[in-house]
Amino acid sequence: MKTTLPKESAIERRWYLVDATDQPAGRLAVKICRILRGRGKPDYTPHIDTGDFVVVINSAKVALSGSKEEKKTYAKYTGYQSGYSETTAAEKRRKDPNFILWHAVKGMLPKNHQSRQQIKRLKLYPGAEHPHEAQNPQPLG
């Protein structure tokens, strides 16, 4: 029996809607990564991008467990001398409400060309409204 592989033109991409209110960032990121990579599909193939779109609303209200809001730090290095800086999760949430969830999802994707395409299908919105009503996103259960 011959193995059939999905063709790029035949891949049907669905849209999913996720409400991030009071959900732990890491656990939610795992679910989102699974959809972005297409791991739940029967025609999943590691070298072919079969993932779907994910629209996340209320991403500013994602939960961090314990005292991570004050203690978790995000590092940045510019490449210059004295260019290293650390920022707490509370500061990042204040400046960019989507960053915490985006960073968690990006860290869980593989480090290759596919992940750069997959992260573009993640749509994050800090509030309850999003402009993707025409795509009719299905709520993720």
C-alpha positions, -999 to 999 in steps of 0.1 A, spaced: 0 0 0 14 34 -10 16 62 15 -3 93 5 10 127 15 -12 159 17 -4 185 -10 0 221 -1 -29 231 -24 -53 205 -9 -48 215 28 -79 229 43 -71 254 70 -98 259 97 -101 288 121 -104 283 159 -114 308 186 -98 306 220 -107 326 251 -76 331 273 -94 345 303 -79 331 335 -63 301 317 -27 292 326 -3 305 299 17 273 295 -13 249 293 -30 272 268 1 275 247 3 237 244 -32 235 230 -25 264 206 8 248 193 -10 216 186 -35 234 164 -9 256 147 12 225 138 -18 204 127 -9 176 152 -46 167 157 -53 161 120 -53 126 105 -31 137 76 -4 152 98 31 149 83 61 165 101 77 180 70 44 195 56 27 224 73 -9 213 78 -18 236 107 -48 258 112 -54 294 123 -60 303 159 -76 335 171 -71 342 208 -92 368 225 -86 383 260 -49 374 258 -42 402 283 -61 382 309 -40 350 306 -30 336 341 5 331 355 7 307 384 23 315 417 44 347 419 55 346 383 40 380 376 68 396 396 96 370 395 95 357 359 119 377 337 123 380 299 159 386 288 169 407 258 204 414 244 211 440 217 245 427 207 263 458 221 283 462 253 260 466 283 231 458 259 216 431 282 184 439 299 157 419 318 121 427 321 95 412 345 63 397 333 43 425 349 62 451 329 58 431 297 21 427 303 17 464 308 37 473 276 24 446 253 -5 425 267 -1 398 240 37 392 246 34 366 274 12 342 254 30 348 221 64 341 237 51 309 253 37 296 220 68 306 200 90 288 225 70 256 221 72 255 183 102 239 166 130 262 156 128 259 118 112 275 87 78 259 94 75 275 128 80 310 113 51 303 90 30 288 118 34 317 142 20 340 116 -13 321 118 -16 330 155 -38 360 159 -38 376 194 -61 402 207 -60 417 242 -98 424 243 -129 405 235 -133 418 199 -115 405 168 -118 413 131 -121 376 120 -158 371 121 -160 365 84 -138 334 88 -164 319 113 -138 306 138 -150 276 158 -147 278 196 -120 254 209 -133 231 236 
